[in-house]
Structure formats: structure tokens, C-alpha cells
Amino acid sequence: MTASNDNREPGPTRAAVILPYERTVRGAEVNLARAAEAKLAEAVGLAASIGLTILHAAVHPLRERRPSTLMGEGQVAMVKTVIEQHAITVTVVDAALSPVQQRNLERAWGCKVIDRTGLILEIFGERARTREGTLQVELAHLEYQRTRLVRSWTHLERQRGGFGFLGGPGESQIEIDRRLIGERIVKLKKELQQVRRTRGLHRSARAKVPYPVIALVGYTNAGKSTLFNALTGAGVYAQDQLFATLDPTMRAIRLPSGRVAILSDTVGFISDLPTQLVEAFRATLEEVAAADIILHVRDIAHPDSAAQRADVLGVLTAMAAGDDPSIDAAWAERVVEVLNKEDLLGGDTEASEAARRAATHGAIAVSALTGEGLDDLRTTLDAKLSAGMVTLETALAPADGARIAWLYEHGEVLDRRDADDAIRLTVRLSPANRARFEQLSEAG
């Protein structure tokens, strides 16, 4: 055991990250070990992203799940020794812990214990910026805390005096806490409904000036925000950390044909997303559902890139299988796969070979950091948006500048012939924009 640390200067929070890992597939220990290391690295990245100083990280294989502590007695004792050696104050267990398991581990280890859900909630709480984002994260926090009000903390066992004429023992502190949390949850849900109604009105307003929408999706830290900045010239926050972006951000992008599209940067997906946070993805999922193109950004240099791809596609598949009528079941037809971080690949690595195979199936290799491949990506996006276009030939009076400008802004002018009496244009438009142009002509 280490000496007392009472005189130590305050500093960064000292943390350990523990991954309880079940070996459920026999004969595949090598692949399972690699997957476990990748999951541990992700958990360390999550913990570091909220300022924890990671002094110890380890995988602990599970023979069976213990209802009291999840891990076996020997493993609990082993972790306790490490905690004491490094004076750890917070231990992150990258698994879903029941309230009883969390309480028992805190007692055994003598430090704060948070599970995967609590860790991701902390990250979302730090990063949410929009009104909806902050409300949803607070709601998720409260719903999570409500399940934790079973601890035997002394202050939760005291009885408070009753009110009114009947007297009696009154409510216990734990009952008061539950009631207050419940009241706050009801209020938050009402506020969220209003925020979502407002966002729905904003989406309807955007549809009246319809630029095609391209939504960036992908596993967290795949480089979506860096790619977003490279394509739009925007200054969106982009760091090499998990969940750097939580709230959807939109900017205009001009494609090689001159067409303008809206690029939407969204929150990164992650495996084993806590159920309390599924609703926090609503804004992102709605933007994806409304997009003309879904740009799936992959970190092709990551050793678990294939598994991350499966996680993202699993979320999209679950969206399409849900009850939301706004989500198109044919979303797969709108996906363009982008293999980002090509600059990190070596020449003959397994990841390089995987990138080459994916490229033969229509994926586009890019480096958002160096700009390599971005011109090919813009050309591909332009071609995909043009695939469903219709061609319109029209003659407009030279004085009809408003409609001429509208066609240039919303379509791709393929040919123009000017004469004294008319300007003849051949324009490629989306079906929706052609219908709107015809409405403009009728109104004019």
C-alpha cells in the first residue's frame, strides 16, 4: 500500500481503466485478444477526453459474471492493489454495472467507480452545446441517476418530518430525491418536445429553399469534423478525441459543377451506446434521414475499422427498421463510403490492403488532413447528386433576371444561348426544383 497522499498537491484526477472481457468464442483467442485491446484503447480514449490521467489500463477476462461485483474475487483484489499503488481516485469499468455492483466495487476499492454509461454521460455533458443537446443530456443523466438511488448512503436513510396535520415519519431522503428527479424529468421532456417542434419548423423552412443535403456519419473520431472543415473551409472544432462533435453543424459546399449543397457534420456513433443516450442522437438521426447523400467516413488506419463500420451500419439499419416514417428504408442506396486517414497507412499493411479492396467497390480513399483525394470525393458527390436529375430547356426574357438567377443557383446550367428577344437555357435540376421553378413561372 502506498503512503498517505494528504500532503500531495492537487493535480489531475488519477484514474484506472478496467475492461471486463468475456471470451465467448472458442478457437478465436487471437482475434478476441485484438478486439479486447481495441476496446480497451477506446475506453482509455473516452476517459482521457474528459481530463482523466490514466495511470493503469488492463483487460480482465471473465469466466462468469458475478452478480455482486461482475468480476471474480481475485480480479477485484488485483485491481485494489493497483489502485493503492497508484493512488487512483477514479476507476472506469468499461461495462454496464448494476447499482449494486458499482456500490460493492467502490467499497472494495475505496475509490469512485463509474461504468461505461456514466463515462459517456460525462462526455456528453461536457460537449453538448445546443439547447436540445443540453436538455437531452440532462434527461439522460437523471434517468441514469434514478436507477442508482439504491445505495446505502447514510444521508439517504434519514427520515424527514412530515408536513401538514397528519405528521408521521414523512418521506425518507431517498424518496424525496426520487420524487424531485421524477418531477425534473417530466419538465425536461416537455421542454424537449417544444425544442423538437421548433427544429421541425426550421427543417420545413430549409425545404422551401432546397439545396441537396450531404450528411457525414461515422464512428466517433473517424475524422468527420476534419473532413467537414476541409470541404467547407469552416472552423468546426476538430480534435483527435472521441465525441469532439455532439451537435449537428451545417455549412454550404460548392461542387465542381457549381452546384451548392449543404454539408452536415453529426455526432459520431459508438459501440454499446448506453440506452439512456439513444434519444440524444435524435437530432443527428433526423439530419441523416433527411439527407440526399449519406457520407460514411471511416478511419481506415484504425485496426478495428471493419468492426466500426459494422457498428455504424447497424445503427442506420436500426433507424430504418424503426417506427419513424421520415426514415427512408432505402438509405443504403444513398451511402458513399469515404476511407479517411489514408496518410497514416503504410504500403503493405493489412489496413492498406483493406483500403484497396474497399476502393474497388466504390469507396473513396482520402486524407482530410493533407487534402489528398478530396477532389475525387467532390466529383463523386456531384455525379451522385446529378444521377437523379432532370434536364429542362427554357426560354426567358432578358429582363427576367430573378428566374435566370434562380436557375443558376439551384441547378447546373449546361448550355446558354443569348438573343435579343430571349435567353435560352438548358439546365439540369432535381425533380423537386423543377417543380418549384414551374411554380415560379406560373406565379410570375
N, C-alpha and C positions, 0 to 999 in steps of 0.2 A: 504494500500500500504506500502511496506517496505521502510526503509530509504535508502538513496543513498549508493551505494556499491563502490564508486570511490576509497576508501582507502583500499578496501579488497585486500589481497594478491592474486596473480594469482594462480589458482588451477585447479582441474579437471573441465571439461565442465559440467555445471549443466543442466540436461535435464528432460523433462517430456515425457511420452509415452501415447498417446491417441488412443483408439480403437473405431472408429465409427462402431456400430454393428447393422445390420438390423435384426429385428425379422420377418422372413417371414413365419414361420410355427406356426399356432395357436395350442394350446394344448400341446406344447412341450417346454414350457418355461424352465423347469428344465434342459433338455438336451442342449438347446440353451445357457443357462447361463454357463453350464460347458464348452461347446465349446468356448464361448467367453473368459472365464478365461484362457483356454489353449492357445488361440490365443494371448491374452494379454501377457501371460508369455513368449511365443515365441518371441513376438516383443520386450519385455524387454531384453531377452537374446541377440537378434540381436543388440540392441542399446548398451548394456554393452560390447559386443565383440569388439567394436571399441573405447572403453575407455570412453564412456559417463557415468557420475554419475547420476543414475536415482533417482530423488527425489520425483517423483509423477508418478503414473500409474493408469489409470482408463478406464472403459468401458462406452461409451456413446451410448445408444440405439437410433437408428434413426427412426423417424416416416416417414420421406421422405428425399430424397437427395436435398439439396439446391444448385442450380447452382452456387451461389456466394461464399458460404463458406462450403458446404457439410452438416455441422451441423446447428441446429437451433440457433436463436439469443441468447436464454437463455443459451444454452450449450457453445456457444462461450464466453459469458460473464463469465460463471462459470470457464472456463479454464483460462481466463485472470486473474481472482482473484488469482487462484493458482499460476500462473506464477509470478505474482508480489510478492506473499507471500514468494516464494522460490527463487526469483531472477533467474529464469530459463533463460538460453540463447539459448537453442535449444529445440524445441518441435517436437517430432516424431509422425506423424499421420499415423497409420498403415492402410492405404487405398491408393488408387490411386487418387491423386489430380490433377485436371486440373491446367494449369499455372495460370489462373485467381483465382481459389480457393486458391492456395498456396500464391499468392500475397496478396489477401484480408485477409487471416489469419495472415500473417506476419504483415500487417498494424494494425490489430485489437489487436494482442497480443504483438507487439513490440519486437519480437524475431525472430530468424531464424526458419523456418519451413521446414522440409523435409518429404516426403511421403515414402511409403514402397519401391518404386522403387529406390528413391535416397539413402535410407539407405542400401539396398542390394548392390547397385553400390559401395558405400563407402567400404563395407566389401570386395567385390571382388577386389577393387583397392588395398587394403592393403595386401591381401593374395596371389594374383597371383604371381607365380614365373617363370614359363616357358615363353619363347618368345611368343608363341601363346596366353597364358593366359593374359599377359600384353597387347598385341595388341588388343585382343578381348574386354577386359575391357575398354580400352581407347575408342574403337569404340562405345561401348555401352554408355559410358559417353557422348560422343559428340552427339550421336543421341538423347539422353535424353535432353541435354542442348539446342539443336537446337529447340526443342519444347517449351523451356522456354524463348526464346528471344522475348517475347511479353510484358515483364514488362515495366512499365513506369519509368525506372530509368533515371535520368537526363542525364547521360553521353551517353545513347543510343539515345537521341533525338537530340543531337548536330549535325550540318551538317559540314562535312569537305569539303574543297575546291576541285574543280575538277582538273584533270590533263590534259595535252595536250593543244591544241589550242582552243578547244571549250569552256572551262571554265564551267560556270553554277554552280548550287548548289552542285554538286557532290553527293557522297554517304553519307547516314546517318551512324552513328556508328553501328546501329543495322544491316544494310545491309552489312557493312564490316565484322562484326562478323559472320553473316550467311555465307558469301562467304568463309571466312577463315576456318570456321568449315567444310563447304562442301568440300573444297579442301583437308583438312586433312583426311576426311572420305574416299574420293576416294583413297588417298595414302595408308591408313591403309588397305583397302580392297585388294589392290594389294599385299601388304606385307603378308597379311594373306593367300592369295592364294598360295604364294610361300612356306610359312611355312607348309601348309597342304600338298603340293606336297612332301615336304621333309619327313613329317611324314608318308605319304603313302609308300614312299620308305623304311623307317625303318620297317614298318609293313610287307612289302613284304620280307625283309631280314630275319625277325623273322620267317616267314612262312617256310623258307628253312631249319631252324633248329627247327622243330616244337615240342615244348613242349605244352601240353594242357594248356589253359589259363582259370583261375578262376577269375571272376570279382566281386568285392564287390560293392554292391549297397545298398541304403537305405536312409531313411530320415536323414537330417543333425543332427549331434550329437547323432546318434544311437550307436556309438562306433565302427565304421568301422576301424578307424586307430588303436585303441587299439587292436582290434581283429587281424588286419594285423600284428602288432608288435608281438603279442603273437604266431601267427602261423609261422612267418618267422624269429623272432629274430632281426628284423630290428629296427631302431631307428627313424621311421617316426614320425613327430610332431603329438602329440595326446593330446588334451586338452578338458576339459568339456566346450566347447563353440561351437557355431554354425559356420559352414563353416571353421573348422580348416584345412581342406584339400580342395584345389581347383584344383590342377593339378594331373593327373594320375601318380601313382608311382608303379613300378613293382619290385618284388623280387621272387627268387626261393623258393619253398617249397617242402620238401621231404615227401611223403606219406608213410603209413605203408608198402606197397608192395615194397618200394624202388623207385617207380616211381617219377620223378621230374615234377612238374608243376609250372607254373608262376601265382603268385597271384597279382592281380591289384587292388590297392586302388583308389577309384574315389571320385569325389565331391559328397557331399550329396544333395539330392533333397529337395525341399521345396514347400509348397502350394503357389498358387498365384505367381509363378515365373514371374518377370517382362518380358514382351515380348522382351525388349532390350537385355536380358541376355540369351535367349533361345540358341542363337548361341554360347555363351560362354560354353555351355555344350557339344559342338560338340565332343571335344576330349574324354570326358567321354563316350558319347553315342556310339562313334565308337569302343571304347575298349569293351563296353558291347556287341555290335553287333557281335564282333569277338570272344567272349568268348565261351569256351566249356561248362562252368557251370556259371550260374549267382547266386551268393550268396547274397540273400536278407537279410540284417541284420536289425533286428527290436529292438527297445528299448522296451522290453516287460513290463518294470516297468513304462513307461510313461502312464498317464491317457488317452491320445489320440492315443495310439498305433494303434488301428484299423483304425482310420482316416488317420494316417500317412502311413499305409500300402496301403490304397486305393490311396493316392496321388502318391506313388512310382509306383504302378502298372498302374496308369493312364498315367504316363509319358512313361513307357515302351510300353503300348498299343498304345499311340500316335506315338511312334517311328516306331512300326511295321506297322502302317496304313499310314506312310509317303511314299515319293517317292524314298527313298534311297534303292537301290536294295541290299545293303550289309546287311540289317537288316532282319533277318530270322523271318517270321511271326509266326513260331512255338517256339518262345522264351520261352513260359511258360513251355515247357517240360524240359527246362534246368535250371529251378529255384530250388534252395534249400533254404528253409526258416530257418533262424537262429534267435532264440529268445534270444537276448543278455541281459545282466544285470540281470540275474536270481538271483544274490546275493542280489539284492535290493528288492526282493519280500517277502512279509510276507506270513504266512502259509495259511490263509483263505481269502485273499483279492480277489477282483474281477479280478485283473490282474493275480493273481496266477491261478485262475480257467480258465481264457482265455488261459494262457500258457499251462495248462494241456490239454485243448481241442485241441489247435493247435498241440501239440506234438503227439496226436493220429492220426493226418493227415500228419505225416511225418516231421513236423518241429522239429528242434533240439534245446533244451534249453542249453545255455552256459553262462559262465561268463568269458569274455575276461580278466577281471581284476584278478580273482582268478585262472583261468585255468580250472575251472570245466566244464566238457562236451566237452573239446577240442579234446580229444582222439576219442570220438564218432563222432565228426564232421570230423576229418581226415579220419576215417574209412568209413563214408558215402560218402565223396568225392571220395575216392579210388574206392568204389563199383560203383558209378555212372559213373566214367570215364572208368571202366572196362566193363560196360554194353554193349558198342558198339564195344568191341574189337574182334579181330580175333586171332586164335591160329595158330602159324607157327612152323613146325618141320623142322629143317635143320641140315645138317652135314657140318662142316667147318674144314679145315686143321688146326692142332695145331699152325702152323706158321701164320695163318691169324688173328693176334691179333686185327687188326683195325676193322674188321667187327664184331668180337666177342664183343669187347668193345662197338661198336655202338649199338648192340642189348641190352646189359646191360644198356646202357644209355637211350635208347628210348623205351624200353619195359620192361615187367615183366617176368623174367626167371622162368618158372615153374618147369623145370627139366633139368639136365645136366648130361651127361654120357661121360666120357673121355676114349679114347682108343688111341693106338699108332698111328693109321692112321687118326683118325678124332675125333672131339668133336661134339657130338650130343646134340642139344639144342631144348627144347620146350619153345616157347616164346609167350607171349600174347602182341599183338601190335594193335595200331589203324589202320584202313584201309589205311590211308594216309601214315603211317610209314611203313606198309608192302610194299606198292607200292615203297616207296623210297629205302627200303632195296633191293628189286628186281632190281631196277635201279643200285644200288651199285654193286650188284652181276654181272649184265651184263657188267658194266663198268670195273669191275675187271677181 
